[in-house]
């Protein structure tokens, strides 16, 4: 367990179910560990319909948990009316604060590019209709993601989850008003282009996440991840950005509250 941060921060993207949480007791235990490290709230994110059902319910078990629901781009080979109807119903729940993770993935070939784009366009429209934040998965698809967002017209609030671009891509995203959410990869010493982008990103465009159980930050790379590890990522980012830890914690908390509307979501 890391030493507690000097101010509370938010894990803007995690997968509590994939971390091993099954029921309310498991969720409470994970959030207690996160709180001990200074991580006060989390957004647990779905990648398929079963995970979306679970995330929406888990957000009612503990007031420190919020949810995002969508079909991951690699799961969009089958995406018909039944899936859309259920996802929209889940997305309308008050503690679901984002539509995600959706986007484009040019690394895996589990879903055809056309199916991914159609699903991405549908999720963009859903976020706009419901007034909720769009949480984007972008793997080897930087320009394609920007192209679709421009063609469709982006929602008011957009988060690039696990930002993986370089400084040029970061500048283009910030120019569009999008937020950049940095995961444990930003602490990897060999991720030079990403770390340059993370050092440059303006305060009002920065979020921190774990993407747990994946992408555990340095110095525990390769080991299981959990929301409490966001404290390690935040400390690494603070050093990279030559920023006080408390200041950065306050920055990411303020940004998360703004982009996800925590202050307006009913408690469990």
Secondary structure by P-SEA (a helix, b strand, c coil): ccccccbbbbcccccccccccccaaaaaaaaaaaaaacccbbbbbbccaaaaaaaaaaaaacccccbbbbbcccccccccaaaaaaaaaaaaccccccccccccccccccccaaaaaaaaaaaaaaaaaacbbbbbbbcccaaaaaaaaaaaccccbbbbccccccaaaaaaaaaabbbbbbccccccccaaaaaaaaaccccccbbbbcccccccccccccccccccaaaaaaaaaaaaacccaaaaaaaaaaaaaaaacccccccc
